[in-house]
Amino acid sequence: MMISIILKDGSKKEFQEPVSLAEAAKAVSNSLGKSAVAAKVNGHLTDLREDIQDGSSVEFFTDQDPEGLFTLRHTCSHVMAQAIKHLFPDAKLAIGPAIDSGFYYDIDCAHAFSQEDFPAIEKEMKKIVKENLPLEKKILSREDALSFFRDRGEDYKVILIQDLPEDAEISIYTQGDYTDLCAGPHVRSTGRIKAFKLMSVAGAYWRGDEHNKMLQRIYGTAFYSKEELDHYLYVKAEAEKRDHRKLGKMLDLFSFHEEGPGFPFFHPKGMVIRNELIDFERELFREYGYEEIMTPIILSKQLWIQSGHWDHYRENMYFTKIDGEDYAVKPMNCPGSILYYKTTPKSYRELPLRLAEFGIVHRHELHGALHGLFRVRNFTQDDAHIYMTREQMKEEVVKVVQMFGKLYGAFGLNYHVELSTRPADSMGSDELWDMSTKALKDAIESVGIPYQINEGDGAFYGPKLDFHIEDSLGRTWQCGTIQMDMQMPERFDVNYVGEDGEKHRTVMIHRAGYGSLERFIGILIEHYAGAFPAWLAPVQAEVIPVSEGQMEYARQITEDLKASGIRAELETDNETLGYKIRAAQMQKVPYMLILGDKEKDSHTVSVRSRSEGDKGALPVAAFIAGLKEEIQHRS
């Protein structure tokens, strides 16, 4: 009987008899047969060991795909568990999944694990990898599975099996003398693991319930090559040095307090960065024809019911009562923008209408999810809402994409774009969703920017283009977004009078470039390692007199710099010159102006650049002119 599968590109591959996915991959091409490590069958990630099923949609993954790396890491968690069982036979194993950064295994053991145990465990893991043990899958009945793990004293596996649905398929994987309860997928043999490292150990309650026993969770990571592992470890170490929470404290930019967990306090130097970012985007707003508004932080519950947030976003909102009526603290700015739009009737001649707002929003985040400026409970969105006709949809999206190019270009940030489509929890007709999605797709294709499809990750009211920026360590962050919305205008009866004198439904775009201003600042701190370019730096020049004899001259230079619009500070500490220079270096000031008797007599400054080192003596006016040009061009 002929069996066929449908590949990712829509083509069919036919077989005379049932074959495994591994054999099917080889039939597609010899190279795929060698490089494939896993497959997705009808949307489910699975082993290459499985036989193909007639009519299935199949996508193969290699070591170059995230799914391939996930499969390798899942196998490495088993290798670690096997090594631990060799060294600590009394250890009982709970769960050991792959995660974004690697893998972990939860273990119940009398021995208290520490990083001092890692070399011995890694040594044993290397032996298992070197043996190149094949991973063999077997399906067991519920009774046989329970008996198997009871006989081995694996209490947690027994509980896991007991909690499975009655009709669940129960599979085990064996590699040498080690067998684990697992649904897979796994690579073919332990020898595929080329590079791994154990990272840390922490406590973890069984099944995340504080009423259960505390287990020991050992984290590790794995890659297909030593080079990839080395790069990962370098980025991780560099990221720890660049941690925006540490640098934010060291540079006196922001703080958090017990009286308001998740609510950031910006210090004067942090406000400089914040205001520079706002000023920069305001320039772009003027260039691209935006008007700025401001809407209230607290609005009636009825508004949020009408907008759909009450049904789709309520668990993330804060509430209060005013005069006995229910109100909500806004989690988004769009309903307020709509109320402004509707204050007067709009004609087609006024569209597109681009309304910008640096709006403070509040969203409830779980305490454990808070993370510096990256995850806070109140933040400022550089929001804008564009009201337009259906005919203007593509053109307006194109303009926003071009504006984002200028925005990110000023920071040297590359980016990639994802088109996020309709999620399960959404509102509106298929027709409007299809029209909105097409407009975004046509726009991004017309400007020649590659994009990926992110199925089901759109907003509840419309599809969106998400902009993922890449920092200096190669990490990506989702910041900008362009959301097409034909739902909220329906809910709020948002119209314009057309050329025919009749009312027509307005279309909305929600767009944000920075996304969250607070989060973007955190990203920039780590991107620049706190060494901001001169235009963003809280202090652009530090004036350092060699001794008290040059103090009066130093004060005059400082005032001249400030009068020219340069953010300058005078070093007044009675310390050695070396100490003063090191202090300025620690604060990552772009320029230090060293003033001795020679500079005082010649009315010059000795310039030391953070990036270029000693630049010699310059007339004060020449230094000011050069720095002002650098600031003006945001270079």
C-alpha positions in Angstrom: 0.0 0.0 0.0 1.3 3.4 -1.0 2.0 5.8 2.0 2.6 9.5 1.4 3.7 12.4 3.6 3.4 16.1 3.0 6.7 18.1 3.4 7.0 21.7 4.7 7.2 23.1 1.1 3.8 21.4 0.3 5.4 18.7 -1.8 4.5 15.0 -1.4 6.9 12.1 -0.8 5.5 8.6 -1.4 6.7 5.2 -0.1 5.8 1.7 -1.0 5.7 0.5 2.6 5.9 2.0 6.1 9.4 3.4 6.9 10.8 5.4 9.8 11.1 9.1 9.8 14.9 8.7 9.7 14.5 6.6 6.5 12.1 9.1 5.1 14.6 12.0 5.7 17.2 10.0 3.8 14.7 9.5 0.9 14.2 13.2 0.7 18.0 13.7 0.4 21.2 12.0 1.5 22.3 15.2 3.3 19.1 15.5 5.2 19.3 11.8 6.1 22.7 12.5 7.7 21.8 15.8 9.4 18.2 15.3 10.6 17.8 14.9 14.3 14.1 15.3 14.9 10.8 15.9 13.1 7.5 17.6 13.6 4.6 15.4 12.6 1.3 17.2 12.3 2.6 19.9 14.6 4.1 17.4 17.2 7.8 17.2 17.8 8.9 13.6 17.7 11.7 11.1 17.2 13.1 10.0 13.9 12.6 6.4 15.2 8.8 6.7 14.6 7.2 5.2 11.5 5.5 7.6 9.1 1.8 7.7 8.9 -0.1 8.1 5.7 -1.1 11.7 5.0 0.9 13.3 7.8 2.5 16.7 7.5 6.2 16.3 8.3 8.9 18.9 8.9 12.5 17.7 9.5 15.0 19.5 11.8 18.8 19.5 11.8 21.4 20.6 14.3 21.0 24.1 12.8 17.4 24.4 14.0 16.2 25.3 17.6 14.2 22.1 17.6 17.4 20.1 16.8 19.2 21.8 19.7 16.2 21.1 22.0 16.4 17.4 21.1 20.2 17.3 21.8 19.7 19.0 25.2 16.9 16.6 26.1 19.2 13.7 25.5 22.0 15.4 27.5 19.7 15.6 30.5 19.4 11.8 30.4 23.2 11.5 30.1 23.5 13.7 33.2 20.9 11.6 35.1 22.7 8.4 34.1 26.1 9.8 35.3 24.5 10.8 38.6 23.0 7.4 39.1 26.5 5.9 38.5 28.0 8.1 41.2 25.1 8.3 43.6 23.0 5.1 43.2 20.6 6.1 45.9 19.5 9.2 43.9 15.8 9.2 42.8 15.0 11.1 39.6 12.0 13.3 39.1 11.8 15.3 35.8 14.6 16.4 33.4 13.4 18.6 30.5 15.2 20.7 27.9 14.8 24.4 28.4 15.8 27.5 26.3 19.2 27.8 28.0 19.9 24.1 28.2 18.4 21.5 30.5 17.9 20.5 34.1 17.1 17.5 36.2 15.3 17.4 39.6 16.9 14.9 41.9 16.0 13.6 45.4 19.3 12.6 47.0 20.8 12.4 50.5 24.0 14.0 49.1 23.8 17.8 48.9 25.0 18.7 45.5 27.3 21.7 44.9 29.4 23.0 42.0 32.3 21.0 43.5 30.6 17.8 42.3 30.3 19.0 38.7 33.8 17.9 37.5 33.1 14.3 38.7 29.7 14.3 37.1 31.0 15.8 33.9 33.8 13.2 33.7 31.3 10.4 34.0 29.1 12.1 31.4 32.0 12.2 29.0 32.5 8.4 29.4 28.8 7.9 28.5 29.1 10.2 25.5 32.3 8.4 24.3 30.5 5.0 24.5 28.1 6.3 21.8 25.2 4.5 23.4 22.2 4.2 21.1 18.9 5.4 22.6 16.3 2.8 22.2 12.6 3.5 22.6 10.0 1.1 23.9 6.3 1.3 24.6 5.0 -0.2 27.9 1.6 -0.9 29.3 0.7 1.1 32.4 1.1 -2.0 34.6 4.5 -2.9 33.2 5.7 0.7 33.5 4.6 0.9 37.1 6.2 -2.4 37.9 9.4 -1.4 36.1 9.9 1.8 38.1 8.7 0.5 41.4 11.2 -2.3 41.2 13.9 0.3 40.8 12.7 2.5 43.6 12.0 5.5 41.3 9.0 6.8 43.3 8.6 10.0 41.3 8.4 8.1 38.0 5.7 6.0 39.6 3.7 9.1 40.5 4.1 10.5 37.0 2.8 7.3 35.4 -0.2 7.2 37.8 -1.2 10.7 36.9 -1.1 10.1 33.1 -4.5 9.7 31.4 -5.7 6.2 31.0 -5.3 6.2 27.3 -1.8 7.8 27.3 1.0 6.1 25.5 3.8 5.3 28.0 7.3 5.2 26.5 10.8 4.6 28.0 14.2 5.3 26.6 17.2 3.1 27.3 20.9 4.0 26.9 23.2 1.3 28.2 22.4 0.5 31.8 20.1 3.5 32.2 16.3 3.7 31.4 14.1 6.7 31.8 10.4 7.4 31.5 10.2 9.9 28.7 8.0 11.0 25.7 11.1 12.1 23.7 12.4 13.2 21.3 16.0 12.2 21.5 19.0 12.1 19.2 20.0 8.6 18.0 23.0 8.1 20.3 24.9 9.7 23.1 27.8 10.3 20.8 25.9 13.1 19.1 26.6 15.3 22.1 29.8 17.1 21.4 29.9 19.8 24.0 28.2 20.3 27.4 28.7 22.0 30.8 27.0 21.9 34.1 26.1 25.4 35.2 24.4 25.6 38.6 22.4 23.8 41.3 19.2 25.2 43.1 16.3 24.0 45.2 13.0 23.2 43.5 9.8 21.9 45.1 8.4 18.7 43.5 6.0 19.9 40.9 6.5 23.5 42.0 4.3 23.1 45.1 5.8 24.5 48.3 3.9 21.9 50.3 5.9 19.1 48.5 9.5 18.0 49.2 12.3 20.2 48.2 14.4 18.5 45.4 17.8 19.5 44.0 17.8 20.9 40.5 21.0 20.7 38.5 21.2 22.9 35.4 23.4 22.3 32.4 23.7 23.3 28.8 24.7 21.4 25.6 25.7 22.2 22.0 26.6 20.4 18.8 30.1 21.9 18.9 32.7 23.2 21.4 32.8 26.5 19.5 29.1 27.1 20.2 29.5 26.2 23.8 32.5 28.5 24.2 30.5 31.4 22.6 27.6 30.7 24.9 29.8 30.8 28.0 31.5 34.0 26.8 28.1 35.7 26.2 26.8 34.5 29.6 29.9 35.8 31.4 29.8 39.1 29.5 26.1 39.5 30.2 26.8 39.1 33.9 29.3 41.9 33.8 26.9 44.0 31.8 23.9 43.2 34.0 21.8 46.4 33.9 20.8 46.1 37.5 24.4 46.2 38.7 25.4 48.9 36.2 22.3 50.9 37.0 23.3 51.0 40.7 27.0 51.7 39.9 26.2 54.5 37.5 23.4 55.9 39.8 20.7 55.6 37.1 17.7 54.0 38.8 16.7 52.0 41.9 13.9 49.8 43.3 12.5 49.9 46.8 10.6 47.5 49.0 7.8 50.1 49.3 7.1 49.5 45.5 8.4 46.2 44.1 8.4 46.3 40.4 8.0 50.1 40.3 11.3 51.8 39.2 12.7 55.1 40.5 14.7 57.0 38.0 17.6 59.1 39.4 18.7 62.4 37.7 21.3 60.6 35.6 18.8 58.0 34.5 16.4 60.8 33.6 19.0 62.2 31.3 19.0 59.0 29.3 15.2 58.7 29.4 14.7 62.3 28.2 17.2 62.0 25.4 15.4 58.9 24.1 12.1 60.8 24.2 13.6 63.9 22.5 15.0 61.7 19.8 11.7 60.0 19.0 9.9 63.4 19.2 12.2 64.5 16.4 11.1 61.4 14.4 7.4 62.2 15.3 7.8 65.6 13.8 9.5 64.2 10.7 6.8 61.7 10.1 3.8 63.9 10.9 2.7 62.9 14.4 0.9 65.0 16.9 1.4 64.3 20.6 -1.4 63.8 23.2 -1.7 62.7 26.8 -4.5 60.6 28.2 -5.5 59.8 31.9 -4.0 56.8 33.8 -7.3 55.9 35.4 -10.5 55.4 33.4 -13.9 53.8 33.9 -14.4 50.0 34.0 -17.1 50.4 31.3 -14.4 51.6 28.9 -12.3 48.5 29.4 -15.4 46.3 29.0 -16.1 48.1 25.7 -12.4 47.8 24.5 -12.3 44.0 25.2 -9.5 44.3 27.8 -11.9 43.3 30.6 -12.5 39.9 28.9 -9.0 39.3 27.5 -6.6 41.1 29.9 -8.3 41.6 33.2 -5.8 39.4 35.2 -3.0 41.9 34.3 -4.9 45.0 35.4 -5.2 47.1 38.6 -8.6 48.4 39.9 -9.9 51.1 42.2 -13.2 52.7 43.1 -14.1 56.4 42.7 -17.4 57.8 44.0 -18.6 54.2 44.4 -17.9 53.3 40.7 -15.4 50.8 39.4 -12.3 52.2 37.6 -9.2 50.6 36.2 -5.6 51.8 35.9 -4.8 51.6 32.2 -2.7 48.7 31.0 -2.7 50.2 27.5 -3.1 53.6 26.0 -5.4 52.8 23.0 -8.9 53.3 24.5 -7.9 56.8 25.7 -6.5 57.7 22.3 -9.9 56.6 20.7 -11.8 58.8 23.1 -9.7 61.8 22.0 -10.2 60.9 18.3 -14.0 60.9 18.8 -14.1 64.4 20.5 -14.8 65.8 17.0 -16.1 64.3 13.8 -13.3 63.4 11.4 -13.2 63.9 7.6 -11.3 61.7 5.1 -9.2 64.9 4.5 -7.8 64.6 8.1 -6.6 61.0 7.6 -4.2 59.6 8.2 -4.2 61.1 11.8 -1.1 60.0 13.7 -1.4 60.5 17.5 1.7 59.9 19.7 1.7 59.5 23.4 4.4 58.7 26.0 1.9 56.9 28.1 2.5 55.4 31.6 0.8 52.1 31.9 0.5 49.6 34.8 0.3 45.8 34.4 0.2 43.3 37.2 3.2 41.0 37.1 3.9 38.2 39.5 6.6 39.1 42.1 8.8 36.2 40.9 8.6 37.4 37.3 10.0 40.9 38.1 13.5 41.4 36.7 15.1 44.9 36.9 13.9 47.2 34.2 13.2 44.2 31.9 10.0 43.2 33.8 8.3 45.9 35.8 4.8 46.8 36.9 4.7 50.3 35.5 6.4 51.6 32.4 6.2 54.2 29.7 5.2 53.1 26.2 6.3 55.3 23.3 2.8 54.7 21.9 1.2 56.0 18.8 -2.1 55.3 17.2 -2.6 56.0 13.5 -6.2 56.4 12.2 -6.7 55.8 8.5 -8.8 54.5 5.7 -8.5 51.0 4.4 -6.8 52.3 1.3 -4.0 53.9 3.5 -3.2 50.7 5.5 -0.2 49.5 3.5 1.3 53.0 3.0 1.1 53.8 6.7 2.8 50.5 7.7 5.6 51.2 5.3 6.2 54.6 6.9 6.3 53.1 10.4 8.8 50.5 9.2 11.0 53.2 7.7 10.8 55.2 10.9 11.8 52.2 13.0 14.9 51.8 10.8 16.0 55.3 11.7 15.2 54.8 15.4 17.2 51.6 15.8 20.0 52.7 13.4 21.0 55.5 15.9 22.0 52.8 18.4 23.7 50.5 15.9 21.0 47.9 16.4 20.2 45.3 13.8 16.8 43.7 13.9 14.6 41.0 12.3 10.8 41.1 11.9 8.1 38.5 12.7 4.5 38.6 11.4 2.3 37.4 14.3 -1.0 36.0 13.3 -4.4 35.4 14.9 -4.3 33.8 18.4 -6.9 31.4 19.8 -8.1 34.1 22.3 -9.1 36.8 19.9 -12.1 38.8 18.7 -13.5 39.8 15.3 -14.4 38.2 12.0 -12.0 36.1 9.8 -12.6 38.6 7.0 -11.2 41.6 8.9 -8.3 39.5 10.3 -7.4 38.3 6.8 -7.5 41.9 5.5 -5.3 43.2 8.3 -2.8 40.4 8.0 -2.5 40.9 4.2 -1.9 44.7 4.7 1.0 44.0 7.1 2.5 41.3 4.8 2.2 43.5 1.7 3.9 46.4 3.5 6.9 44.5 4.9 7.4 42.7 1.5 7.3 46.0 -0.4 10.2 47.5 1.6 12.2 44.3 1.1 12.7 43.3 4.7 12.8 39.6 5.3 10.3 38.3 7.9 9.2 35.2 9.7 5.6 34.0 10.4 4.9 33.6 14.1 1.6 31.7 14.1 -1.0 32.5 16.7 1.0 35.2 18.5 -0.9 38.3 17.4 -2.7 40.6 19.8 -6.3 39.7 20.7 -7.6 42.5 18.5 -5.3 42.1 15.4 -2.1 40.8 13.7 1.2 42.5 14.2 4.7 43.0 13.0 7.2 42.5 15.9 10.7 44.0 15.6 13.4 41.9 17.4 16.6 44.0 17.9 20.0 42.3 18.3 22.4 43.7 20.9 26.2 43.7 20.9 26.3 40.2 22.4 24.0 38.8 19.7 21.0 38.5 22.1 17.6 39.4 20.6 14.9 41.5 22.3 11.4 42.1 21.1 10.8 45.9 21.2 9.0 47.5 18.3 5.6 46.5 17.2 3.1 47.5 14.5 -0.4 46.2 15.3 -3.2 46.4 12.8 -6.6 46.8 14.4 -9.9 46.7 12.7 -11.7 45.4 15.9 -11.5 48.3 18.3 -12.9 50.8 15.8 -15.9 48.4 15.5 -16.3 48.3 19.3 -16.0 52.1 19.7 -17.9 53.0 16.5 -14.8 54.9 15.2 -15.7 56.6 11.9 -14.8 59.2 9.4 -16.9 61.0 6.8 -15.8 59.9 3.3 -15.6 61.8 0.1 -19.1 60.5 -0.6 -20.4 62.3 2.5 -21.2 58.9 4.2 -19.7 57.5 7.4 -17.0 54.9 7.0 -15.2 52.7 9.6 -11.7 53.9 10.5 -8.8 51.5 10.7 -6.2 51.8 13.5 -2.5 51.0 13.8 -1.0 50.6 17.3 2.7 51.2 17.1 5.6 51.4 19.6 9.3 51.7 18.7 11.1 51.4 22.0 8.1 49.3 23.3 8.7 49.9 27.0 11.0 52.9 27.6 12.2 51.3 30.8 13.0 48.0 29.2 14.7 49.7 26.3 17.0 51.6 28.7 17.9 48.3 30.4 18.7 46.8 27.0 20.9 49.8 26.1 22.8 49.6 29.4 23.7 46.1 28.6 24.3 46.7 24.9 26.8 49.5 25.7 28.0 47.9 29.0 27.1 51.3 30.5 29.5 53.2 28.2 26.8 55.3 26.4 27.6 57.3 23.3 28.2 61.0 24.1 24.7 62.1 23.1 23.1 59.7 25.6 25.7 59.8 28.4 24.4 61.4 31.6 27.8 63.1 32.0 29.5 63.9 28.7 32.7 65.5 30.0 34.4 65.3 33.3 36.7 68.3 34.1 39.7 67.1 36.3 42.1 69.7 37.7 45.5 68.2 38.5 45.7 70.2 41.8 44.0 73.0 43.7 46.0 75.5 41.7 43.9 74.9 38.6 40.5 74.7 40.4 39.4 78.2 39.4 40.3 77.6 35.8 38.5 74.2 35.9 35.3 75.9 37.3 35.4 78.4 34.4 35.8 75.5 31.8 32.9 73.6 33.4 30.7 76.7 33.1 31.7 77.2 29.5 30.8 73.6 28.7 27.4 73.9 30.4 26.7 77.2 28.7 27.3 75.4 25.4 24.7 72.7 26.3 27.2 70.0 27.3 26.6 68.0 30.4 29.7 68.5 32.3 30.9 67.8 35.9 33.8 69.2 37.9 35.9 66.7 39.9 36.5 68.5 43.2 37.8 65.6 45.4 41.2 66.2 47.0 42.7 63.0 45.6 45.6 62.0 43.3 45.2 62.5 39.5 45.3 58.8 39.0 42.4 58.3 41.4 40.3 61.0 39.7 40.9 59.4 36.3 40.0 56.0 37.5 36.8 57.4 39.1 35.8 58.9 35.8 36.6 55.7 34.0 34.4 53.8 36.4 31.5 56.2 35.6 32.2 55.5 31.9 32.4 59.2 31.0 33.0 59.7 27.3 35.6 62.6 27.8 37.9 63.6 30.6 39.5 67.1 30.4 42.8 67.1 32.4 43.8 70.6 33.5 47.3 71.4 34.7 49.3 74.6 34.8 50.3 74.2 31.1 46.6 74.0 30.0 45.7 76.8 32.4 48.3 79.1 30.9 47.5 78.3 27.3 43.7 78.2 27.8 43.5 74.6 26.5 42.3 71.3 27.8 44.1 68.0 27.6 41.5 65.6 26.2 41.3 61.9 27.2 38.7 60.0 25.2 37.0 56.9 26.6 37.3 55.1 23.3 40.4 56.6 21.7 42.7 57.4 24.7 44.8 60.5 25.0 44.0 63.0 22.2 46.4 65.7 23.4 45.7 69.4 24.1 42.9 71.3 22.3 41.6 74.9 22.6 38.4 74.9 24.6 36.4 76.1 21.7 37.7 73.4 19.4 36.8 70.7 21.9 33.3 72.1 22.4 32.7 72.4 18.7 33.8 68.8 18.1 31.7 67.4 20.9 28.6 69.3 19.9 28.9 67.9 16.4 29.2 64.4 17.8 26.2 64.9 19.9 24.2 66.5 17.1 24.8 63.6 14.7 24.3 61.0 17.5 27.5 59.4 16.3 
